[in-house]
Amino acid sequence: MSSQSLLLRAILGLTTLNLGITGFAHYNLRAHHVYNLEEHEARMDELEGTLRGHIGYIEEALDRLEGKATEADRGKKK
C-alpha cells in the first residue's frame, strides 16, 4: 500500500467517524429538546389552571366588594 492510499483511508475514516458522531449528537440533542418542550408545556398547563383559579377568586371578591354577589354565592362561602 502506498502512503497516499493509507492517508486517504485515514482521512475517509476520520470523516466518517466525525459524521457519525455529529449525527448521534444531533439525534440526542433533538430528543432532549423535545422532552424539554413537553415538560415546559405541562408546566404551562398547570400554571394556566392556577392562574384561572386565582382570577376566579379575584372576580368573586370583586363581586362581593361591589355588592353584586347573590345570596347563594354568599351561602357557598360560609
C-alpha positions in Angstrom: 0.0 0.0 0.0 1.2 3.4 -0.8 1.3 6.2 1.7 -1.2 8.2 -0.3 -3.7 5.3 -0.1 -3.1 5.0 3.6 -3.6 8.7 4.1 -6.8 8.7 2.0 -8.2 5.8 4.1 -7.3 7.6 7.3 -9.0 10.8 6.2 -12.0 8.9 5.0 -12.3 7.0 8.2 -12.0 10.1 10.3 -14.6 11.9 8.2 -17.0 9.0 8.6 -16.4 9.0 12.3 -16.9 12.7 12.5 -20.2 12.5 10.6 -21.4 9.6 12.8 -20.6 11.4 16.0 -22.3 14.6 14.7 -25.4 12.6 13.7 -25.5 10.9 17.1 -25.2 14.2 18.9 -27.9 15.8 16.8 -30.3 12.9 17.5 -29.6 13.0 21.3 -29.9 16.8 21.5 -33.1 16.7 19.5 -34.6 14.1 21.7 -33.6 16.1 24.8 -35.1 19.3 23.3 -38.4 17.5 22.5 -38.5 16.2 26.1 -37.9 19.7 27.5 -40.7 21.1 25.2 -43.1 18.6 26.6 -42.1 19.3 30.2 -42.5 23.1 29.5 -46.0 22.6 28.0 -47.0 20.6 31.1 -45.8 23.3 33.4 -47.6 26.0 31.4 -50.8 24.0 31.5 -50.5 23.7 35.3 -49.7 27.4 35.6 -52.7 28.3 33.4 -55.0 26.3 35.7 -53.6 28.0 38.7 -54.0 31.5 37.2 -57.6 30.7 36.1 -58.4 29.7 39.7 -56.8 32.9 41.1 -58.7 35.0 38.6 -61.9 33.3 39.7 -61.1 34.2 43.3 -60.4 37.8 42.4 -63.6 38.1 40.4 -65.6 36.6 43.3 -64.0 39.0 45.8 -64.6 42.0 43.5 -68.3 41.0 43.1 -68.6 40.8 46.9 -66.9 44.2 47.3 -69.2 45.7 44.7 -72.3 44.1 46.4 -73.2 42.1 43.3 -72.9 38.6 44.9 -76.1 36.8 45.2 -77.3 35.2 48.4 -76.4 31.8 47.0 -72.9 32.9 46.4 -72.6 34.2 49.9 -74.1 31.0 51.3 -71.4 28.9 49.5 -68.6 30.8 51.1 -69.7 30.2 54.7 
